[in-house]
């Protein structure tokens, strides 16, 4: 089977790394598979599901990092996750759902809603917008994100309650990893790419939050992040994904 042509479309690296955990997950997984790909960044270009990242694979646009990976695996004829036992596959799914469907939203709250995080995050993400219209655009997008996070449920809680939930997720990840190098098995896989995509956005992004304090309390998670960065992003000053071709 020939190697597919892959172009990843995602946000610009305004945190000096890929700010989307899903975008960083996807790129890290592609590097695990040693697949060549191009990376294009845009603040405005959305995919077929109105989400970022999305990818063009052999001319076909596909949204959602999980569906992108499934499509590439279909082309290549499978992935090492198929080599796992039924229990390991279940464990992988549970970890990915914890990271991508819960802890992710705590991270979003820390950046967009918590005023302490917003004061640092907003200038980084909106700094490219002309000064005159910047407050209008900034406040409009923050309002949309707030509505989405309230609808999802996480931002209905107080900051203290939200970060307590995030700290429980982080504690669980540390407990699952234990003394192992990777979350599932003896070599890195999709689960590790997913966990790294989010944890790296806590550990290496130029932002302080209670989530960073929580991760720092677990040396095995810090070692995991450093190990993944050294293996798949050795050239990156932060967590990876900072090299993109900017599009309009």
PyMOL commands that set and color helices and strands:
alter all, ss='L'
color gray80, all
select helices_A, chain A and resi 21-32+65-76+80-83+86-112+115-126+131-152+154-156+159-177+190-203+210-216+219-232
alter helices_A, ss='H'
color red, helices_A
select strands_A, chain A and resi 6-10+38-41+54-57+60-63+245-246
alter strands_A, ss='S'
color yellow, strands_A
deselect
rebuild
show_as cartoon
